[in-house]
Amino acid sequence: MPRETSDVEQAERLGRRRARMLPLLAVIFLTQQISFFASESERASAAVRTVDHVKFGAWLVLSLVLLAALYTGGFWLRRREVRALMDDEITRQHRATALSLGFLVAMLTAIGLYLVDMAEPVGTRVAIHLIVTLGIGAALIRFGLLERRAHELG
């Protein structure tokens, strides 16, 4: 019986931590992209350097990890019982709402880029980078804010 209590307490503590971390992670993720777009505009015609591949690889890995955390709820190194307690019905609803907002933002970004491309060509890498970054960022912020509100009320 004490094991269940500690699992519940741990799940509650981790849920609160996730609610605090997600909006912060989103801000960090979106802020890091400023350097990508600043350097991309400076050297639009320059050759791709090794450091550019490293930056792209880091962005790709971070995007995949954040997307996986959004989709699954994260905390993969915790015990299955704790993760199950953290993934209650409300959290699943919040995650679905956040992912649908992320999808909407990604689609609106793609449509906006299509319109911009009619006047000024937009590179494929820049377009993909913007779509993925804004979609994941919006979903992270929304999920974090919904979880924060739920923990403040609960």
N, C-alpha and C positions, 0 to 999 in steps of 0.2 A: 504493500500500500504506500509506503513512503516514496517508492520509485515513481508512482503515478503523480504524486504531488510535486515532486521535483521536476518531472517532465512538463507538467502544466506550468509551473513557475518559470522554467527555462524557456518554454515556448512563448509565454507572455513577455518575458524580458527581451527575447530575440525579436519578437514581433514589433515591440516598441523601438528597438534599435533599427530594424529595417525601415520603419516609418520615418525615423530621423535621417537615415543614411540616403535613401533614394533621391529625395530632392537635391541633396548636396552632391551626390554622384552625377545627377543630371546637369547641374550647374558646372561642375568640373569638366564633364564630358563635352558640353557645348562650348565652354570657354577655351578648351584645348583646340577646338576646331578653328578658332580665330587665327591661330598661327598657320594652319594649313591654308586657309583662304588668303591670308596676307601674303604668304610666300608664293602661292599659286598665281596670284595676280601680278606679282613682281617679275616672275620668270615664265610667263605664258608661252614664250617661244623657245626658251632655253632647253637644253638637253636634260634628261632625267638623271639625277645623281644617286649614288648609293644611299645617302641619307634620306632621300625621298622614298626609297623602297622601305627603309626601316620605319619611317613615319607612317607610311601606308600600312605596313604590317602591324604596327602597334595599334593603329586606329581599327584595323580589321579585327584583330584579336579582342580588343576592348569592346567593340560593337557586338561581336558574337557572344562574349561573356555576359554583357548587359542584357542582350536579347534572351539568352538562355535563363538568366536570373529572373527576368520579367515573366517569361513563359512558365517557369517551374516554381518560382517563389524563392529560389536561391537556397543558401545554407546547406549545400550538398554534403559537407563534411560532418553534419550533425546526424544523430541517430534518426532512423526512419520514423520512430514514434513521435519524436519532437517535431519533425517536419510535418507530419500528419496533423498534429495539434495546431501548428501555425497556419496550416492551409484549410481553414474552416470555410464555411459557405460564404460568409461576408468577404473574406479575403479573395476567394475565387471570383466573386462578383466584382470586386474592385479591380482585380487583374483583368477581367474581361472588358470592363469599361475602359481601363487604361490602354489595353491593346487595341480596342476599336478606335479610340482617339488617335493613337499612334498611326494606325492605318489611314485614318482620315487625313491627318497632317501630311503623311507621306504622299497620298494621292493629290492633295491640293498643291503640295510642293512640285510634284511632277507636272501638273497642269500649268502652274505658274512658270516653270522652266520652259515648257513647250511654247508658251506665249512670249517669254523673253527671248527665246532662241529665234523667233521670227524677226526680231529687230537686231539682235546681237548674238552671234554664235556662242553657245555654251558647250564647253568640252564635256565629253562623256564622263570622265573621272570626276569632274566637279559636280556634274548633275547627280551622279550616283551618290557621291559623298554627301551632298546636301539632302537628298531624299532620305537616305538611311539615318543620317545624324539627326535631322529634325523629327523623323518618325519615332526613333528610339528615345530621343530627349523628351518629346511630348508625353510619351507613354510612361517614362520614368517619373516625370514630375507629377502626372495625374495619379499614378498608383501611390506614390509617396504621400501626396496630399490627402487622398482618400483614406489611407491607412492611418495617417496622423489624426485626422478627424475622428475616426472610429476609436482609436486608443484614448483620445481626450474625453470622449463621451462615455467610454466603457469603464 
